[in-house]
């Protein structure tokens, strides 16, 4: 029985500690200012956690007064201490000793802020923080914040405390203090030094060459970062001297400079948005913005602007920053948004050319896709020939990659179209319509764009298939006439039919191919951003050796051609190697990885069927392969389009306005004019 009672009591203590229900009396009675710092930090976290838990306290509130449960619980805590002076003195001394010994500089300058100078370093630091145990001997108040506040919303009660409660907390800290230690409060004591530290870091990054040339200042001393650290020193000096007049003047001057810094950061953002994005500079801007906000927060606490309520709000802000600084996903999302937007903007510009909005453009798209089908015929036969070599998987993957990449580049240079490459480019263009859907006529414009896009994709698929299938069959018939046998051995033809069957892993491989198509569009946008970021058009046009070799005019034309085509070249080459090397990578790691591209696979199917002859049309494997081709058309297009549209919406910070209205408008248009999905009206453009 004793063992069971002890176990039950232990379980209750564990449950209470997990839920924040540790008995208040036990917390108040067991504290001591002589405990090790790590013990006192854990005790402080437990106290704050007890106050902040959302469950209501079973004590009567003041009549007629409605308070948040946390405010009522804090008032109860203070009342208990008032009734027990011994506890109150011990708690006050413990709080003062803890605040005196804790590292306030680390709390103000590092806690809740990015610590590492690079994006990858910060991401790894956050990952290690999650996976590895922390040093319990660090004089770090951040552990109190993380232990006491489980989420950002849990700090909201701090901002709801009234001035009476805040005044009682301040009185608790000063209880039995006297005049012996006027500088016991390390938080207040280290505020000026923390401000100087943060502002100096902002200035050092802002004065770097990568920032200077993007701001556009004509002289170094005109930069708002110049003299910023000196202005912070003026504030710190006035605060230490307790000179109210000097502090007011210095704070106003520093506040003006910090506002100018924000304008300069906006100029850097605008430059990146126009001329290309550097992930390093984006990370530095994000880090600088956080440091700037923290500097403004510290400046307000030094001047005591807003009084105790503003101090509570500042603490809540510090809690939220601390919690956010532990999240890897937030870091990735914030620092990739601008780069993603640049990639999306480039894709949207390119994708606009892939959308047919009238019959003339529709049939032009069909003709362009038909030309792509002829080129794909050659690609398909070369790929089948590479497979007949029975080379090692790595060699076969390289040969297939070169074949695909060369084919896709020829398609680009000849201005032909490959159907499945369109969705990843056209989705960002559609997202631009979605961004303006809340404007007058925006819903109709979005629906029109969606129908134009679907029609364009249908025209491209029809055009590809209309030429790749008969041209592959004609090549095989010519080989039969010249060689007396089909180009593809019957054994290989049978394997190919089986590999395309809808009953096998074809749908899964088609979805993987959709992902690869999307990744190639990202590579295209990244290459365009990289080219613009380094201003390679001007660098190529003025390259001394190139100008000497081909002349200034030709060098300028070559540079302009590169600027117009670098995105397409990168996308096509990357897609070729993604398609060619994925099966080899899957084989190397014993993973079920392969690709199924609708146009190429239609060519493989035509070659296999031609090898067997007309009787194959009565066989089940042939029709299951036809079903597999249909699944490829849906999944290649659907997966790549969905990923591209989601990226575009997220990169531009879009929320689909009135989603139900958009869906209703789309289905209404489809019911009224279903033929619009296939052929456009005579009118338009």
Secondary structure per residue as TSV (DSSP state, phi and psi in degrees):
chain	resnum	aa	ss	phi	psi
A	1	X	-	360.0	-42.8
A	2	X	H	-61.3	-39.4
A	3	X	H	-63.9	-42.0
A	4	X	H	-65.2	-41.8
A	5	X	H	-64.3	-40.9
A	6	X	H	-64.5	-40.3
A	7	X	H	-63.7	-43.8
A	8	X	H	-63.1	-40.8
A	9	X	H	-65.6	-40.9
A	10	X	H	-63.2	-39.8
A	11	X	H	-63.8	-41.4
A	12	X	H	-63.5	-40.7
A	13	X	H	-64.4	-40.8
A	14	X	H	-64.3	-42.7
A	15	X	H	-63.6	-42.5
A	16	X	H	-64.3	-40.9
A	17	X	H	-67.1	-34.6
A	18	X	H	-70.5	-34.1
A	19	X	H	-98.3	-0.4
A	20	X	T	81.0	19.8
A	21	X	-	-99.5	20.4
A	22	X	-	-57.5	136.4
A	23	X	-	-58.5	133.4
A	24	X	H	-62.7	-42.9
A	25	X	H	-58.7	-40.9
A	26	X	H	-64.4	-39.0
A	27	X	H	-64.6	-43.0
A	28	X	H	-74.9	-29.6
A	29	X	H	-85.3	-21.4
A	30	X	S	-95.8	-1.1
A	31	X	-	-82.3	155.3
A	32	X	-	-154.9	136.0
A	33	X	T	-66.9	-12.4
A	34	X	T	-94.1	-1.7
A	35	X	S	-63.6	154.6
A	36	X	-	-56.9	153.0
A	37	X	H	-59.5	-40.9
A	38	X	H	-63.8	-33.2
A	39	X	H	-68.2	-43.0
A	40	X	H	-66.3	-35.3
A	41	X	H	-64.7	-41.8
A	42	X	H	-64.5	-40.1
A	43	X	H	-62.5	-43.6
A	44	X	H	-63.1	-40.0
A	45	X	H	-62.7	-40.1
A	46	X	H	-64.7	-40.3
A	47	X	H	-62.6	-48.0
A	48	X	H	-65.7	-37.3
A	49	X	H	-64.4	-38.6
A	50	X	H	-63.5	-43.2
A	51	X	H	-67.5	-38.7
A	52	X	H	-86.9	-7.4
A	53	X	-	-65.4	143.4
A	54	X	S	-74.0	-19.6
A	55	X	S	-63.7	145.7
A	56	X	-	-74.8	148.6
A	57	X	-	-86.4	137.5
A	58	X	S	-86.2	56.2
A	59	X	S	-133.3	145.9
A	60	X	-	-69.1	134.9
A	61	X	-	-83.2	167.9
A	62	X	-	-62.3	142.1
A	63	X	T	-61.8	132.7
A	64	X	T	75.4	5.8
A	65	X	-	-113.5	127.2
A	66	X	-	-106.1	117.4
A	67	X	-	-127.3	159.4
A	68	X	-	-65.7	148.2
A	69	X	H	-53.9	-36.5
A	70	X	H	-67.6	-39.4
A	71	X	H	-64.9	-40.3
A	72	X	H	-63.8	-41.0
A	73	X	H	-68.4	-37.6
A	74	X	H	-64.2	-41.7
A	75	X	H	-63.2	-38.9
A	76	X	H	-64.0	-41.7
A	77	X	H	-59.6	-46.7
A	78	X	H	-65.3	-36.2
A	79	X	H	-65.2	-41.2
A	80	X	H	-60.9	-42.7
A	81	X	H	-67.1	-37.4
A	82	X	H	-63.3	-33.2
A	83	X	H	-80.1	-12.6
A	84	X	-	-129.7	82.2
A	85	X	H	-56.7	-33.8
A	86	X	H	-64.1	-46.5
A	87	X	H	-61.8	-42.1
A	88	X	H	-61.5	-42.6
A	89	X	H	-64.4	-42.8
A	90	X	H	-66.4	-41.1
A	91	X	H	-64.2	-42.7
A	92	X	H	-62.9	-45.0
A	93	X	H	-65.2	-36.9
A	94	X	H	-65.2	-43.6
A	95	X	H	-62.6	-44.1
A	96	X	H	-65.6	-41.9
A	97	X	H	-63.9	-38.1
A	98	X	H	-67.8	-45.7
A	99	X	H	-67.6	-29.2
A	100	X	H	-71.9	-38.2
A	101	X	H	-88.6	-25.6
A	102	X	S	-67.1	155.6
A	103	X	-	-85.7	97.3
A	104	X	H	-71.2	-33.3
A	105	X	H	-61.1	-42.8
A	106	X	H	-65.1	-38.8
A	107	X	H	-61.4	-45.4
A	108	X	H	-81.1	-34.6
A	109	X	H	-99.7	-20.2
A	110	X	T	-125.5	-38.4
A	111	X	T	-62.8	124.5
A	112	X	T	83.2	0.7
A	113	X	S	-119.3	155.7
A	114	X	-	-65.0	128.0
A	115	X	-	-94.5	-33.5
A	116	X	S	-85.2	150.5
A	117	X	S	-78.9	-5.8
A	118	X	S	-130.6	157.6
A	119	X	H	-63.1	-47.7
A	120	X	H	-65.4	-39.4
A	121	X	H	-62.4	-40.8
A	122	X	H	-68.4	-40.3
A	123	X	H	-62.3	-42.8
A	124	X	H	-66.7	-38.2
A	125	X	H	-61.6	-41.6
A	126	X	H	-69.1	-36.5
A	127	X	H	-65.0	-44.4
A	128	X	H	-64.4	-35.8
A	129	X	H	-61.9	-35.6
A	130	X	H	-75.3	-34.5
A	131	X	H	-94.5	-31.0
A	132	X	S	-104.4	148.7
A	133	X	-	-69.2	148.8
A	134	X	-	-94.6	160.8
A	135	X	-	-73.1	115.5
A	136	X	T	-70.1	-14.7
A	137	X	T	-91.0	0.4
A	138	X	S	-69.7	137.5
A	139	X	-	-83.5	64.1
A	140	X	-	-116.5	115.3
A	141	X	T	-75.9	-11.0
A	142	X	H	-62.7	-32.7
A	143	X	H	-64.4	-31.0
A	144	X	H	-66.8	-44.7
A	145	X	H	-64.1	-44.0
A	146	X	H	-68.1	-35.4
A	147	X	H	-76.2	-32.5
A	148	X	H	-87.1	-26.8
A	149	X	-	-121.5	105.9
A	150	X	S	-72.4	-21.3
A	151	X	S	-152.4	167.0
A	152	X	G	-61.1	-36.4
A	153	X	G	-70.0	-19.4
A	154	X	G	-72.6	-10.0
A	155	X	G	-92.3	-1.5
A	156	X	H	-62.3	-31.1
A	157	X	H	-65.0	-25.1
A	158	X	H	-60.5	-37.2
A	159	X	H	-77.3	-10.9
A	160	X	T	-98.7	0.4
A	161	X	-	-71.6	138.6
A	162	X	-	-84.2	169.4
A	163	X	H	-65.6	-31.5
A	164	X	H	-62.7	-45.9
A	165	X	H	-64.6	-40.9
A	166	X	H	-65.8	-38.3
A	167	X	H	-64.9	-37.4
A	168	X	H	-67.8	-35.1
A	169	X	H	-65.3	-43.5
A	170	X	H	-61.7	-38.7
A	171	X	H	-64.8	-35.5
A	172	X	H	-63.0	-42.7
A	173	X	H	-63.5	-31.6
A	174	X	T	-94.7	4.9
A	175	X	T	-62.9	128.2
A	176	X	T	58.9	25.0
A	177	X	-	-79.9	-51.2
A	178	X	T	73.7	-156.4
A	179	X	T	-109.1	15.8
A	180	X	S	-73.4	-35.3
A	181	X	-	-130.1	78.8
A	182	X	T	-68.0	-18.6
A	183	X	T	-109.4	28.4
A	184	X	-	-67.9	-27.0
A	185	X	-	-79.9	96.8
A	186	X	H	-63.5	-28.3
A	187	X	H	-64.2	-49.1
A	188	X	H	-68.9	-38.5
A	189	X	H	-65.0	-37.9
A	190	X	H	-94.3	0.4
A	191	X	H	-56.6	-50.2
A	192	X	H	-60.8	-41.4
A	193	X	H	-64.7	-38.7
A	194	X	H	-64.2	-39.0
A	195	X	H	-62.5	-45.3
A	196	X	H	-62.1	-40.7
A	197	X	H	-61.4	-49.9
A	198	X	H	-65.6	-45.9
A	199	X	H	-63.9	-36.1
A	200	X	H	-64.4	-39.0
A	201	X	H	-65.3	-41.3
A	202	X	H	-60.3	-44.6
A	203	X	H	-64.6	-39.8
A	204	X	H	-64.1	-38.3
A	205	X	H	-74.1	-42.1
A	206	X	H	-64.6	-26.8
A	207	X	T	-87.8	-1.6
A	208	X	S	-69.7	159.3
A	209	X	H	-64.4	-34.9
A	210	X	H	-65.0	-28.7
A	211	X	H	-85.1	-41.0
A	212	X	H	-58.5	-45.0
A	213	X	H	-74.1	-12.9
A	214	X	H	-95.8	-14.4
A	215	X	H	-82.8	-37.5
A	216	X	T	91.3	15.0
A	217	X	-	-69.3	143.8
A	218	X	S	-82.7	-17.3
A	219	X	S	-144.9	148.7
A	220	X	G	-57.6	-41.7
A	221	X	G	-74.9	-9.3
A	222	X	G	-83.6	-10.6
A	223	X	S	-66.9	138.7
A	224	X	T	-66.6	-16.0
A	225	X	T	-77.8	-20.9
A	226	X	T	-71.4	126.1
A	227	X	T	82.3	3.3
A	228	X	H	-66.7	-44.2
A	229	X	H	-64.3	-37.2
A	230	X	H	-64.8	-37.8
A	231	X	H	-65.0	-38.2
A	232	X	H	-66.2	-37.3
A	233	X	H	-62.4	-37.9
A	234	X	H	-61.1	-41.5
A	235	X	H	-64.3	-45.6
A	236	X	H	-62.9	-39.7
A	237	X	H	-65.6	-43.0
A	238	X	H	-67.2	-35.9
A	239	X	H	-67.7	-41.2
A	240	X	H	-67.1	-35.1
A	241	X	H	-80.5	-6.2
A	242	X	T	56.8	39.9
A	243	X	-	-98.1	100.8
A	244	X	H	-62.9	-42.8
A	245	X	H	-65.5	-47.4
A	246	X	H	-63.8	-37.0
A	247	X	H	-65.1	-39.4
A	248	X	H	-64.1	-44.1
A	249	X	H	-66.0	-45.4
A	250	X	H	-66.3	-37.8
A	251	X	H	-66.2	-40.8
A	252	X	H	-63.4	-41.9
A	253	X	H	-64.8	-43.1
A	254	X	H	-66.9	-40.4
A	255	X	H	-60.0	-39.2
A	256	X	H	-64.1	-41.7
A	257	X	H	-65.9	-39.7
A	258	X	H	-64.9	-36.3
A	259	X	H	-64.0	-39.0
A	260	X	H	-65.4	-34.4
A	261	X	H	-62.3	-39.7
A	262	X	H	-62.3	-40.4
A	263	X	H	-63.1	-40.2
A	264	X	H	-65.2	-39.7
A	265	X	H	-64.3	-37.1
A	266	X	H	-63.7	-36.1
A	267	X	H	-65.9	-38.7
A	268	X	H	-65.3	-42.6
A	269	X	H	-58.8	-45.4
A	270	X	H	-63.3	-38.7
A	271	X	H	-63.8	-43.9
A	272	X	H	-62.4	-41.5
A	273	X	H	-64.3	-30.9
A	274	X	H	-90.8	-40.6
A	275	X	H	-109.4	0.2
A	276	X	-	122.7	147.0
A	277	X	-	-106.4	133.8
A	278	X	-	-108.6	123.0
A	279	X	H	-61.4	-31.9
A	280	X	H	-64.8	-44.9
A	281	X	H	-71.5	-35.9
A	282	X	H	-61.0	-44.0
A	283	X	H	-62.7	-42.9
A	284	X	H	-64.3	-36.6
A	285	X	H	-65.7	-43.2
A	286	X	H	-62.1	-43.5
A	287	X	H	-65.8	-41.0
A	288	X	H	-66.2	-39.1
A	289	X	H	-62.7	-41.2
A	290	X	H	-65.8	-41.1
A	291	X	H	-66.3	-35.7
A	292	X	H	-66.8	-43.3
A	293	X	H	-62.6	-40.4
A	294	X	H	-66.5	-37.5
A	295	X	H	-63.5	-42.5
A	296	X	H	-65.0	-36.4
A	297	X	H	-64.2	-44.4
A	298	X	H	-66.4	-37.7
A	299	X	H	-62.0	-39.5
A	300	X	H	-64.8	-35.5
A	301	X	H	-74.6	-32.1
A	302	X	H	-65.4	-41.8
A	303	X	T	-85.8	-4.2
A	304	X	T	58.6	37.7
A	305	X	T	-70.1	130.7
A	306	X	T	88.0	-10.1
A	307	X	H	69.6	-160.8
A	308	X	H	-56.3	-40.4
A	309	X	H	-59.4	-38.3
A	310	X	H	-67.0	-33.7
A	311	X	H	-64.3	-42.5
A	312	X	H	-63.4	-40.7
A	313	X	H	-64.8	-37.6
A	314	X	H	-63.8	-39.3
A	315	X	H	-64.8	-40.4
A	316	X	H	-62.4	-40.8
A	317	X	H	-62.7	-39.6
A	318	X	H	-63.8	-39.8
A	319	X	H	-61.9	-47.7
A	320	X	H	-63.1	-41.7
A	321	X	H	-62.1	-40.4
A	322	X	H	-63.4	-45.1
A	323	X	H	-65.5	-42.4
A	324	X	H	-64.7	-32.3
A	325	X	T	-70.3	-9.9
A	326	X	T	-93.8	-5.7
A	327	X	-	-94.3	124.0
A	328	X	H	-77.6	-38.9
A	329	X	H	-61.3	-41.7
A	330	X	H	-62.7	-40.3
A	331	X	H	-61.2	-47.0
A	332	X	H	-63.0	-43.6
A	333	X	H	-65.0	-46.0
A	334	X	H	-66.6	-40.2
A	335	X	H	-84.5	-13.4
A	336	X	H	-99.2	-10.8
A	337	X	H	-62.9	-45.9
A	338	X	H	-67.8	-41.1
A	339	X	H	-63.6	-42.8
A	340	X	H	-62.4	-38.0
A	341	X	H	-65.4	-40.0
A	342	X	H	-63.3	-42.7
A	343	X	H	-62.1	-43.4
A	344	X	H	-66.8	-41.6
A	345	X	H	-60.3	-41.9
A	346	X	H	-64.5	-43.3
A	347	X	H	-64.6	-36.1
A	348	X	H	-66.6	-39.4
A	349	X	H	-63.5	-42.8
A	350	X	H	-69.6	-42.3
A	351	X	H	-64.3	-28.7
A	352	X	G	-59.5	-28.6
A	353	X	G	-77.6	-13.2
A	354	X	G	-96.1	4.4
A	355	X	-	-107.6	121.0
A	356	X	-	-92.2	122.7
A	357	X	-	-108.7	-2.6
A	358	X	S	-151.3	177.8
A	359	X	H	-66.2	-37.6
A	360	X	H	-60.9	-46.8
A	361	X	H	-68.4	-31.9
A	362	X	H	-63.2	-49.6
A	363	X	H	-72.3	-27.4
A	364	X	H	-65.6	-38.2
A	365	X	H	-64.9	-40.6
A	366	X	H	-62.3	-43.4
A	367	X	H	-65.3	-40.3
A	368	X	H	-63.1	-41.0
A	369	X	H	-68.5	-34.3
A	370	X	H	-62.1	-41.2
A	371	X	H	-62.1	-38.3
A	372	X	H	-62.3	-33.8
A	373	X	H	-64.7	-38.5
A	374	X	H	-63.8	-42.7
A	375	X	H	-65.9	-38.9
A	376	X	H	-66.3	-27.0
A	377	X	H	-58.1	-46.7
A	378	X	H	-63.7	-42.5
A	379	X	H	-60.2	-43.5
A	380	X	H	-63.4	-44.6
A	381	X	H	-65.7	-39.0
A	382	X	H	-64.2	-39.7
A	383	X	H	-64.9	-41.0
A	384	X	H	-64.0	-38.1
A	385	X	H	-65.6	-38.5
A	386	X	H	-62.4	-38.9
A	387	X	H	-64.7	-32.6
A	388	X	H	-71.3	-16.8
A	389	X	T	-69.4	-21.2
A	390	X	T	55.2	40.1
A	391	X	-	-76.2	163.4
A	392	X	-	-56.0	151.8
A	393	X	H	-54.9	-39.9
A	394	X	H	-65.1	-43.6
A	395	X	H	-65.0	-44.5
A	396	X	H	-61.7	-38.3
A	397	X	H	-64.2	-41.6
A	398	X	H	-65.3	-44.5
A	399	X	H	-63.0	-43.0
A	400	X	H	-64.8	-38.4
A	401	X	H	-62.8	-45.5
A	402	X	H	-62.8	-39.4
A	403	X	H	-62.5	-49.3
A	404	X	H	-63.9	-46.6
A	405	X	H	-61.4	-44.9
A	406	X	H	-62.0	-41.6
A	407	X	H	-62.7	-44.7
A	408	X	H	-68.5	-34.9
A	409	X	H	-66.8	-40.7
A	410	X	H	-60.2	-42.0
A	411	X	H	-58.0	-42.4
A	412	X	H	-65.6	-48.6
A	413	X	H	-66.8	-30.6
A	414	X	T	-86.8	-0.2
A	415	X	T	60.8	36.1
A	416	X	-	-94.0	172.1
A	417	X	-	-124.5	135.9
A	418	X	-	-109.8	120.3
A	419	X	G	-56.3	-49.7
A	420	X	G	-71.4	-9.2
A	421	X	G	-80.3	-14.8
A	422	X	H	-70.1	-44.8
A	423	X	H	-55.6	-42.1
A	424	X	H	-65.5	-23.5
A	425	X	H	-90.5	-36.8
A	426	X	H	-80.7	-24.8
A	427	X	H	-60.1	-43.3
A	428	X	H	-61.6	-34.7
A	429	X	H	-64.3	-38.3
A	430	X	H	-66.2	-36.7
A	431	X	H	-62.7	-31.9
A	432	X	H	-63.2	-37.5
A	433	X	H	-65.7	-40.4
A	434	X	H	-61.3	-34.2
A	435	X	H	-63.3	-28.8
A	436	X	T	-106.2	17.1
A	437	X	T	-66.7	-22.5
A	438	X	T	-80.5	-10.9
A	439	X	S	-78.9	162.3
A	440	X	T	-57.5	128.2
A	441	X	T	77.8	1.7
A	442	X	H	-68.9	-36.5
A	443	X	H	-64.8	-45.2
A	444	X	H	-62.4	-39.4
A	445	X	H	-64.9	-38.2
A	446	X	H	-65.0	-44.0
A	447	X	H	-64.2	-42.3
A	448	X	H	-58.6	-44.1
A	449	X	H	-64.9	-39.1
A	450	X	H	-63.8	-43.5
A	451	X	H	-67.2	-39.8
A	452	X	H	-60.1	-41.2
A	453	X	H	-65.0	-46.4
A	454	X	H	-64.0	-40.2
A	455	X	H	-62.6	-42.0
A	456	X	H	-62.8	-41.3
A	457	X	H	-65.9	-40.7
A	458	X	H	-62.0	-43.4
A	459	X	H	-61.6	-39.2
A	460	X	H	-68.4	-43.9
A	461	X	H	-64.0	-45.2
A	462	X	H	-61.2	-42.6
A	463	X	H	-64.9	-43.8
A	464	X	H	-59.0	-51.6
A	465	X	H	-70.1	-30.0
A	466	X	H	-65.8	-23.2
A	467	X	H	-112.0	-33.0
A	468	X	H	-67.8	-38.4
A	469	X	H	-68.1	-54.7
A	470	X	H	-65.7	-34.0
A	471	X	H	-68.3	-37.5
A	472	X	H	-63.6	-42.2
A	473	X	H	-65.0	-40.8
A	474	X	H	-63.7	-40.2
A	475	X	H	-61.8	-40.6
A	476	X	H	-67.2	-40.4
A	477	X	H	-64.2	-39.5
A	478	X	H	-63.9	-39.1
A	479	X	H	-65.6	-37.4
A	480	X	H	-62.1	-41.9
A	481	X	H	-66.6	-38.7
A	482	X	H	-82.6	-38.8
A	483	X	H	-104.4	-17.0
A	484	X	S	81.6	12.0
A	485	X	S	-156.7	158.3
A	486	X	-	-67.6	153.9
A	487	X	S	-66.7	-33.1
A	488	X	S	-101.3	121.4
A	489	X	-	-56.9	147.9
A	490	X	H	-61.2	-36.0
A	491	X	H	-62.7	-44.4
A	492	X	H	-66.5	-37.5
A	493	X	H	-62.7	-41.2
A	494	X	H	-64.4	-42.0
A	495	X	H	-61.5	-40.1
A	496	X	H	-65.7	-43.7
A	497	X	H	-59.2	-44.7
A	498	X	H	-63.7	-36.5
A	499	X	H	-70.2	-19.1
A	500	X	T	-96.5	-0.9
A	501	X	-	-64.5	142.0
A	502	X	T	-66.1	-22.8
A	503	X	T	-77.1	-16.1
A	504	X	T	-94.7	-153.1
A	505	X	T	-82.5	13.3
A	506	X	H	-53.9	-47.7
A	507	X	H	-59.2	-38.6
A	508	X	H	-64.4	-44.9
A	509	X	H	-66.2	-33.4
A	510	X	H	-65.9	-37.7
A	511	X	H	-66.2	-40.5
A	512	X	H	-59.5	-41.1
A	513	X	H	-62.8	-36.5
A	514	X	H	-60.8	-39.0
A	515	X	H	-64.5	-41.6
A	516	X	H	-65.1	-37.8
A	517	X	H	-61.8	-40.6
A	518	X	H	-65.1	-43.1
A	519	X	H	-63.2	-35.5
A	520	X	H	-66.2	-33.4
A	521	X	H	-67.9	-35.7
A	522	X	H	-64.3	-40.9
A	523	X	H	-61.5	-38.4
A	524	X	H	-64.6	-46.5
A	525	X	H	-65.6	-38.7
A	526	X	H	-63.3	-42.1
A	527	X	H	-63.7	-40.7
A	528	X	H	-63.7	-42.3
A	529	X	H	-63.2	-43.1
A	530	X	H	-62.5	-41.0
A	531	X	H	-64.1	-43.8
A	532	X	H	-72.1	-37.6
A	533	X	H	-59.9	-39.4
A	534	X	T	-93.5	5.5
A	535	X	T	50.9	48.2
A	536	X	H	-72.7	-20.0
A	537	X	H	-63.6	-50.0
A	538	X	H	-66.6	-40.0
A	539	X	H	-62.4	-37.9
A	540	X	H	-71.5	-42.7
A	541	X	H	-64.6	-27.2
A	542	X	T	-109.5	8.7
A	543	X	-	-61.1	126.9
A	544	X	H	-62.2	-45.2
A	545	X	H	-68.1	-40.8
A	546	X	H	-66.8	-42.0
A	547	X	H	-62.8	-40.4
A	548	X	H	-66.4	-31.1
A	549	X	H	-81.5	-42.2
A	550	X	H	-122.5	-3.3
A	551	X	-	95.8	156.4
A	552	X	H	-67.5	-40.8
A	553	X	H	-65.5	-45.2
A	554	X	H	-67.2	-36.7
A	555	X	H	-62.3	-40.0
A	556	X	H	-65.1	-41.3
A	557	X	H	-65.8	-39.3
A	558	X	H	-64.1	-42.0
A	559	X	H	-63.9	-41.8
A	560	X	H	-65.5	-38.7
A	561	X	H	-64.3	-41.4
A	562	X	H	-62.0	-42.6
A	563	X	H	-60.7	-36.8
A	564	X	H	-80.6	-22.1
A	565	X	H	-118.2	-6.4
A	566	X	H	-63.0	-36.2
A	567	X	H	-63.9	-47.3
A	568	X	H	-64.9	-40.8
A	569	X	H	-62.2	-44.6
A	570	X	H	-64.4	-43.0
A	571	X	H	-64.1	-41.6
A	572	X	H	-70.0	-44.7
A	573	X	H	-66.3	-42.9
A	574	X	H	-63.9	-40.1
A	575	X	H	-63.8	-40.9
A	576	X	H	-59.1	-43.8
A	577	X	H	-76.4	-31.0
A	578	X	H	-64.4	-43.5
A	579	X	H	-69.6	-39.2
A	580	X	H	-76.4	-36.4
A	581	X	H	-92.9	-16.6
A	582	X	H	-58.7	-47.1
A	583	X	H	-61.1	-37.3
A	584	X	H	-66.2	-41.4
A	585	X	H	-63.9	-42.2
A	586	X	H	-60.6	-40.5
A	587	X	H	-66.4	-40.9
A	588	X	H	-63.7	-34.7
A	589	X	T	-106.5	12.0
A	590	X	T	55.7	42.6
A	591	X	-	-109.3	147.7
A	592	X	-	-78.4	71.7
A	593	X	-	-116.8	129.5
A	594	X	-	-158.9	174.6
A	595	X	-	-125.5	151.2
A	596	X	-	-140.6	102.1
A	597	X	-	-101.4	129.9
A	598	X	H	-60.8	-44.7
A	599	X	H	-70.9	-45.3
A	600	X	H	-63.8	-43.2
A	601	X	H	-67.0	-32.7
A	602	X	H	-63.4	-37.2
A	603	X	H	-65.2	-41.3
A	604	X	H	-62.9	-40.5
A	605	X	H	-64.5	-42.7
A	606	X	H	-63.5	-40.3
A	607	X	H	-64.7	-41.7
A	608	X	H	-66.6	-44.4
A	609	X	H	-64.6	-38.1
A	610	X	H	-65.8	-33.0
A	611	X	H	-65.1	-37.2
A	612	X	H	-82.9	-24.2
A	613	X	-	89.0	-175.3
A	614	X	G	-58.4	-34.0
A	615	X	G	-57.0	-21.5
A	616	X	G	-63.7	-23.4
A	617	X	G	-66.2	-16.6
A	618	X	G	-98.9	7.7
A	619	X	S	-100.2	146.6
A	620	X	H	-66.1	-41.3
A	621	X	H	-56.6	-35.3
A	622	X	H	-63.0	-46.1
A	623	X	H	-73.7	-30.7
A	624	X	H	-65.9	-33.8
A	625	X	H	-68.3	-37.4
A	626	X	H	-61.6	-42.0
A	627	X	H	-61.2	-37.1
A	628	X	H	-62.9	-39.4
A	629	X	H	-62.1	-40.8
A	630	X	H	-62.6	-41.1
A	631	X	H	-64.9	-35.0
A	632	X	H	-63.4	-43.4
A	633	X	H	-58.5	-41.6
A	634	X	H	-71.4	-47.2
A	635	X	H	-78.4	-38.7
A	636	X	H	-55.2	-49.7
A	637	X	H	-72.6	-47.1
A	638	X	H	-64.4	-45.2
A	639	X	H	-67.9	-47.7
A	640	X	H	-65.1	-38.8
A	641	X	H	-67.3	-43.3
A	642	X	H	-61.5	-45.6
A	643	X	H	-64.4	-41.6
A	644	X	H	-67.8	-41.4
A	645	X	H	-65.9	-41.1
A	646	X	H	-62.7	-41.2
A	647	X	H	-64.7	-41.7
A	648	X	H	-64.1	-44.3
A	649	X	H	-63.1	-43.9
A	650	X	H	-69.4	-40.7
A	651	X	H	-64.7	-36.0
A	652	X	T	-90.2	4.7
A	653	X	T	68.1	30.5
A	654	X	-	-86.3	144.1
A	655	X	-	-119.0	127.0
A	656	X	-	-58.9	109.0
A	657	X	T	-75.3	131.4
A	658	X	T	50.1	61.3
A	659	X	H	-56.9	-42.5
A	660	X	H	-63.8	-37.9
A	661	X	H	-65.1	-39.9
A	662	X	H	-63.9	-45.1
A	663	X	H	-63.1	-42.9
A	664	X	H	-62.4	-41.5
A	665	X	H	-65.4	-38.4
A	666	X	H	-64.9	-49.5
A	667	X	H	-67.6	-32.0
A	668	X	H	-63.9	-43.7
A	669	X	H	-64.2	-39.7
A	670	X	H	-65.6	-39.2
A	671	X	H	-68.9	-37.3
A	672	X	H	-75.7	-41.4
A	673	X	-	-138.2	73.6
A	674	X	G	-63.1	-25.6
A	675	X	G	-66.0	-17.2
A	676	X	G	-62.5	-20.8
A	677	X	G	-71.8	-18.3
A	678	X	T	-109.9	-51.0
A	679	X	S	-132.0	134.3
A	680	X	-	-74.6	164.5
A	681	X	-	-69.4	164.1
A	682	X	S	-63.7	-35.5
A	683	X	-	-77.4	167.6
A	684	X	-	101.4	141.7
A	685	X	-	40.9	360.0
